[in-house]
């Protein structure tokens, strides 16, 4: 069945047309106004941050030179010897990198454990009382907002130099960051199993164990793995403030202008981070697949 | 939802559960191989944790001593006090500088990353070599932390907030490029097909078919990064790249605890304010939708 669309009468059409163009014009005006405010803010921010294009143009040539300085001369014929000489400290560096990974691992696990416990108190669906929910949420907020390096700076003063303050700083920050994600997951669960358990007389820990945990565990693990990736990067710079790991060596090399060594250590860090990202991504995809199959 | 609603209870349908259990014992038991696998995995993770604690020299005594000192530090931090009006003004200026750095760095990084996002998206650039090269390039940039980029840029443009801005731009460029390319790959291809079929060019297909789909997603991500950059920028001053971090480090190193806690309080207020503003903006831009 074919029907021709009847064109509207001319006066009605013109009315619609003018209303349409008025709306378009208003939208354009709004966009334009927003754009101008945005540009003004950007200019203000640029002034506040002392952005200086001239300085940038005059010094930019140093940027490629920096990377050039970080790589030694590597001849084609003496390739292996040159690389071996570049990585003269490989054993020491790998050991420190392993220490960095260990710091990230312990920090993540400890933080995730605290987040796990606090998430149930902070969630809408499982909280015990309004007061404990408020306290748990504010505590998590505080842990999340203060950057991990700030915690590390303070912990280094009270626990002394070494990897332990780094672990503690990562753990505190991780519990804040994961705690929020965790309680949001707990808020989105299906409450029927919990209600069933409550109706049949289960205690609060039993409700959590059999009603909530089976629903949220794979998501919790997935987020913890994501946090582990972030913490590996974080642990690599903990050494800047004396909190262990490979960062300590990196900042020392930078301060002493040992550019070639800086390059070698940076490559180790980048390679490790990429490997970890790759591995955790594989595991997370499997977890998501498991979640989908359920 | 392919199973019909269950009206009868389990016991009604299987009156003799005990007999079933004795008839098919394996169906009522957990898979022993899977349980062993999980046991080994969890066991080795715990063993690694224990080894790690031993390796970093953990001991209960150290924990008690450390927290004792930490308690002294915290009590020394009370009440937060900038010392003088002059100091308070300096710290507030540092916070303003921090926010400026985060804002300008985030928007610059987003503008620079947009073309790379398209280059690294499989559905835009069909040449596998190019989009893989773009992906790996972004991965390498992302592998270096903002603080390390700040060290490098301090070596290039000297101390000051400008080095910090450049560090934020470089580090976020990698992250944005990856996120943008994923958003572009997740976009629906049908509008593009429609535009191309009705005579539009490939570029018009991207402009009118893909950009309207991804724009709200990208704006949401940019806002999120602005929030998280405000936090990161507070520590960038540790390596001399501007912002409040310089004062934070200085006051901690010189044990001026009341000023330290004042700065931390200032950071908390700023971050909360930024989160609030960007939350409002997010709702205004992409509607009230959980991100």
Interface residues (C-beta under 8 A of the other chain):
Chain A: X41 X42 X44 X45 X46 X47 X48 X49 X50 X51 X52 X55 X56 X59 X60 X62 X63 X66 X99 X102 X103 X105 X106 X109 X142 X145 X146 X147 X149 X150 X153 X154 X155 X157 X158 X159 X160 X162 X163 X164 X167 X233 X234 X236 X237 X240 X241 X244 X250 X251 X254 X266 X269 X270 X271 X273 X274 X277
Chain B: X45 X48 X49 X52 X53 X55 X56 X57 X58 X62 X66 X67 X69 X70 X72 X73 X96 X97 X99 X100 X101 X103 X104 X105 X107 X139 X140 X143 X144 X145 X147 X148 X151 X152 X153 X155 X156 X157 X158 X160 X161 X162 X164 X165 X166 X231 X232 X234 X235 X238 X239 X242 X248 X249 X252 X255 X260 X264 X267 X268 X271 X272
